[in-house]
Every structure is written in C-alpha cells, then in structure tokens.
Amino acid sequence: MSALRAFASPLRAAISRPCLSAARPAFSAPAVRHLGIPPLIPQPPGGIVGTVNDAAKVPPPDKFHGSYHWTFERIIAIGLIPLTVAPFVSTTAFSPAIDSILVSSLLVHSYYGFQSCIIDYIPLREFGKVHHVCMYLLLAGTVVTGYGFYKLETEDVGLAGTIAKVWTA
C-alpha cells in the first residue's frame, strides 16, 4: 500500500498544479502589434448588434451565393472524379481538350475551397481589411496558377502527362 501512495503523491501534485499555458496567453497584444498584424474589430457582447426591439437586417437575395453556389460546388467536385481517373485507365492518348477541362475544373474547385476557408476562418466582420486582402491574394494566386496551367497545357504534355511522367519516374 505504501508503494501505491508513493506513486500517487507526485501524480496528485501534478494534477493539482495549475496549467502554465492556460494562465499566460501565447501572444500578447504588443507582440502582435509589433509583427504588423492589425487588431481585430471589437465585437459587441455576445455578438448581438442592437436591442431586442430592432428589426433584423435581411441581406438582399443573391441566388449565386445561396443554393446555386452550393450546387455548382458539388457538381464540380463530383465531376472531378471521372476526369481524374480517365487519363490513367485509358490506354489511348489522352485528349488535350479533356485535359484542359480537368485543369480548369481543378482550378475552380480549389478556388471555391480556399474561398470557403477564408470566409469561415477570416470573417469580414472580425478582420475587416485583412479579409479583403486574403480574397484578393486568392484571386491573384488563382490567376497565376491558371497561367501556369495554360503554359503546361500549351507548351508541354499537360497535367495528365506530367502526372504520368512523375508516376513512372
């Protein structure tokens, strides 16, 4: 029994000791300002703007940011499955037209995926200008990637040919 108590007393002391990381934040406000990161937009308590008697602000209807947008994302994601598998199961030469459809579908799918991540994790109401900068950087990166895919399709063997070369190397 004394061996069990000898083992349990350091364990009990470790459990009862306060966690140091919870008591001290990882980044302090001056350190964040020193890095050049703008502060967050202050939010109202509970995230509620106005009072109980104020009318809710209804955004204007936009079918391209609603169900049509979601449906288009799903169509692109499902359409990538056969386009990705086709060059590797086909024994004939892969068509440049289908390869360019694969490239453009992949580019649109990636754009919508990263756009959703920015909207979810860098919301406009909290980050303000940082949200807009991230959206512009995403657009610029998509344009540069599209140009790179264009050069790959027109001056080289295309995306499927490149993957096949890497796979057999």
Secondary structure, 3 states (H helix, E strand, C coil): CHHHHHHHHHHHHHHHCCCHHHHCCCCCHHHHHHCCCCCCCCCCHHHCCCCCCCCCCCCCCCHHHCHHHHHHHHHHHHHHHHHHHHHHHCCCCCCHHHHHHHHHHHHHHHHHHHHHHHHHHCCHHHHCHHHHHHHHHHHHHHHHHHHHHHHHHHHCCHHHHHHHHHHHC
